[in-house]
Amino acid sequence: MVDRTEDVDWSGLFHALGPACDTPRHLAALLDDDAAAFVEGYAHLWSTTLRREGKAWPSTAPTALLVAELLDDPLPWPDDPSMPDAMLAYLHAVGVAADLGDRAAEIRARVENRAPELRAWTTRYLSADVDARDRMWQDCTELGELVLDQAALACFDLAPSLLRRTLPHLASERGNRRACAAAAVGALARHPSTSSQRPALLVQLTSMARAAAACSHELATILITIGRLGGDTRPWLTDPHEGVRVCAALAPGLGGDGAADRVLRELARSPRAFAASFDDMAPPLQLQYKPYQDLLTYALLRRVDDAEARDRAASGKLDGKPLLSDSLADQMWMAPRFGPAS
């Protein structure tokens, strides 16, 4: 992996803190014995190479490709088997950024039409000081936002390759790894080119869901993926676990389903039960990202028939409490949590 960092022209890329020339050093530190460098590298991976709320910087796609190569190495972290889980969680975040849907063609056309301007804007940005870079986001040219759209498009183009790297981990012996892989697959397999793979994936994921009955966190994660890929989650609408029922009911294809709507009405009446159902664990990985949090709010708005509950859902709160913990995103960004130890 270290050798492959040299294949990327990092000098032409930037991340949250500016030019991305430091990213290869931080990625190499993930394989180093220096504990302080490892912690710094891990923090850099999550807080600097990714944008909040599931979006990308220009450095995100090449970083993701190198992260996927780490997954291919059978023994990069012999003393910490949770690290591959974290790498899969990273690929899930990249998949969220890559989920452009019908917007991809329109973004590609705009990027191609303004390619010289985008290169010039990026060159100026990379050579500017911090204050000047801040001003460039306010220059009214919309070029900065288009550069970020271009970064998301790079993730979109990489998604099928990342999916191939992720699929073997669905068969892991570790429950956490299977859950993180399922979350990543759910985001990456939404790429249009993977449509022919989805029926077989849904068969595999459904089999995994049936086998995961003893672990509600893993099961809930898998069910969100099944729903997002167009699968059938109705068998779990009557599961005894509150969190599992809600994640099953979130499937977009269950809009108008009476049983799913009843589960969401239960959530509207007692959101704390959902938050508490995973005990001291974070919610399923997908619900730690804004697009999926929006999906939860949208489902409540569309499918809860109580006007007051809809108003509270629209504000992101029910019973005066956030649907998801206010501090969760900040906690997760620096130290992702993937569920119970297994």
Secondary structure, 3 states (H helix, E strand, C coil): CHHHHCCCCHHHCEECCEEHHHHHHHHHHCCCCCHHHHHHHHHHHHHCCEECCCEECCCHHHHHHHHHHHHHCCCCCCCCCCHHHHHHHHHHHHHHHHCCCCHHHHHHHHHHHCHHHHHHHHHHHHHCCHHHHHHHCCCCCCHHHHHHHHHHHHHHHHHHHHHHHHHHHHHCCCHHHHHHHHHHHHHHCCCHHHHHHHHHHHHHHHHHHHHCCCCHHHHHHHHHHHHHCCCCCHHHCCCCCHHHHHHHHCCHHHCCCHHHHHHHHHHHHCHHHHHHCCCCCCCCHHHHCHHHHHHHHHHHHHHCCCHHHHHHHHCCEECCEECCCCCHHHHHHHCCCCCCCC
